[in-house]
Amino acid sequence: MNSWMKKSVGVGLFLLAWEGVAHSGLVPNQYFPTVTQVALAAREMLLSGELLQAEGQTLMRALVGLLLAIGLAVSLAILAARYPLLARMWAPLVEIMRSVPPAALVPLGIFALGLTPKLFIGIVVFAGITMVYLPALNALINTEPVQINAARTLGYSRLETLFLVRLPAAWPEIFTGIRVAAGGALIASVASEMLAGKDGLGFLLFDTAFSLRTNAMFAVMLMAALNGILFNQLVLWARRPLAGWQDALNHLGDAR
């Protein structure tokens, strides 16, 4: 059984369990619709354009924020790896940022940026930057000594060693952080839209829930969940040219 078949079986079992609970009467149907009812609601919202419009807005905010977070985090990690004093100076700030929920910045962000796309993208950047920075810094400062010594033997400067040896070796761990940050970006985007948005999946989720459109609410939740699969696949696709060598080594080791 290949990987996709196993995943399909897992999804099928989940949907069967969902359908079983919906028909069991344990939860009133008006609060827990069947899979068919959710699918019909999703179809109706797709045909009307309501769901697609909200999906596009949320994806744009999450993707732009994630890309900015990755760029900033990797750049800061490179600087911190090159200058250890900076890493020590930033450490307390990083710990503070890790402990602050991104949604807590929404009120401050409204005053600073207004109800604009900058607000939601800024929240996504805040949510993802430490998730990428910490793995990136850890990977850069813990490069295998053999690789460093080989670079020195070949006459590489410290800067050349950083970009030509340490950074390529760090990409697998960096992408582990990016995969986590991708999920955080989607969560931050939806949460901020629920609190301050006038559009997007978060606003639509809030609107359908409090207008008691339960079937539609579950359809929006389903779309938000599918975005997680989409972002994960995008990260895996981007990983291949930069960190695919690790998979090749793993396959080589398995073959032996």
ChimeraX attribute file (.defattr): number of C-alpha atoms within 10 A of each C-alpha:
attribute: neighborCount
match mode: 1-to-1
recipient: residues
	/A:1	5
	/A:2	6
	/A:3	7
	/A:4	9
	/A:5	10
	/A:6	11
	/A:7	11
	/A:8	11
	/A:9	11
	/A:10	12
	/A:11	12
	/A:12	12
	/A:13	12
	/A:14	12
	/A:15	14
	/A:16	13
	/A:17	12
	/A:18	16
	/A:19	16
	/A:20	14
	/A:21	17
	/A:22	19
	/A:23	15
	/A:24	11
	/A:25	10
	/A:26	10
	/A:27	12
	/A:28	12
	/A:29	15
	/A:30	12
	/A:31	15
	/A:32	20
	/A:33	21
	/A:34	19
	/A:35	18
	/A:36	11
	/A:37	16
	/A:38	21
	/A:39	17
	/A:40	14
	/A:41	20
	/A:42	22
	/A:43	15
	/A:44	15
	/A:45	17
	/A:46	14
	/A:47	11
	/A:48	11
	/A:49	12
	/A:50	16
	/A:51	21
	/A:52	16
	/A:53	15
	/A:54	19
	/A:55	20
	/A:56	13
	/A:57	15
	/A:58	25
	/A:59	21
	/A:60	15
	/A:61	25
	/A:62	28
	/A:63	19
	/A:64	16
	/A:65	28
	/A:66	28
	/A:67	18
	/A:68	18
	/A:69	28
	/A:70	26
	/A:71	15
	/A:72	18
	/A:73	25
	/A:74	22
	/A:75	15
	/A:76	20
	/A:77	24
	/A:78	21
	/A:79	15
	/A:80	22
	/A:81	21
	/A:82	16
	/A:83	11
	/A:84	12
	/A:85	11
	/A:86	14
	/A:87	18
	/A:88	11
	/A:89	11
	/A:90	13
	/A:91	13
	/A:92	11
	/A:93	11
	/A:94	16
	/A:95	11
	/A:96	9
	/A:97	15
	/A:98	16
	/A:99	8
	/A:100	12
	/A:101	13
	/A:102	23
	/A:103	23
	/A:104	12
	/A:105	15
	/A:106	23
	/A:107	14
	/A:108	11
	/A:109	19
	/A:110	15
	/A:111	10
	/A:112	11
	/A:113	14
	/A:114	15
	/A:115	15
	/A:116	13
	/A:117	13
	/A:118	16
	/A:119	25
	/A:120	29
	/A:121	25
	/A:122	24
	/A:123	25
	/A:124	33
	/A:125	28
	/A:126	25
	/A:127	29
	/A:128	31
	/A:129	29
	/A:130	22
	/A:131	24
	/A:132	28
	/A:133	26
	/A:134	20
	/A:135	22
	/A:136	30
	/A:137	24
	/A:138	15
	/A:139	22
	/A:140	27
	/A:141	18
	/A:142	12
	/A:143	17
	/A:144	13
	/A:145	9
	/A:146	9
	/A:147	14
	/A:148	17
	/A:149	13
	/A:150	13
	/A:151	19
	/A:152	14
	/A:153	9
	/A:154	9
	/A:155	11
	/A:156	16
	/A:157	10
	/A:158	14
	/A:159	11
	/A:160	14
	/A:161	18
	/A:162	21
	/A:163	13
	/A:164	13
	/A:165	20
	/A:166	23
	/A:167	22
	/A:168	17
	/A:169	22
	/A:170	21
	/A:171	23
	/A:172	22
	/A:173	18
	/A:174	27
	/A:175	21
	/A:176	17
	/A:177	21
	/A:178	30
	/A:179	22
	/A:180	14
	/A:181	23
	/A:182	30
	/A:183	21
	/A:184	23
	/A:185	34
	/A:186	25
	/A:187	21
	/A:188	28
	/A:189	33
	/A:190	27
	/A:191	23
	/A:192	24
	/A:193	24
	/A:194	20
	/A:195	15
	/A:196	20
	/A:197	21
	/A:198	15
	/A:199	18
	/A:200	25
	/A:201	30
	/A:202	26
	/A:203	21
	/A:204	23
	/A:205	25
	/A:206	19
	/A:207	17
	/A:208	17
	/A:209	17
	/A:210	10
	/A:211	9
	/A:212	13
	/A:213	15
	/A:214	21
	/A:215	25
	/A:216	26
	/A:217	24
	/A:218	24
	/A:219	25
	/A:220	26
	/A:221	17
	/A:222	14
	/A:223	16
	/A:224	21
	/A:225	14
	/A:226	12
	/A:227	18
	/A:228	18
	/A:229	11
	/A:230	13
	/A:231	19
	/A:232	17
	/A:233	13
	/A:234	13
	/A:235	15
	/A:236	16
	/A:237	12
	/A:238	13
	/A:239	19
	/A:240	13
	/A:241	9
	/A:242	16
	/A:243	19
	/A:244	15
	/A:245	16
	/A:246	14
	/A:247	12
	/A:248	11
	/A:249	11
	/A:250	11
	/A:251	11
	/A:252	10
	/A:253	9
	/A:254	8
	/A:255	7
	/A:256	6
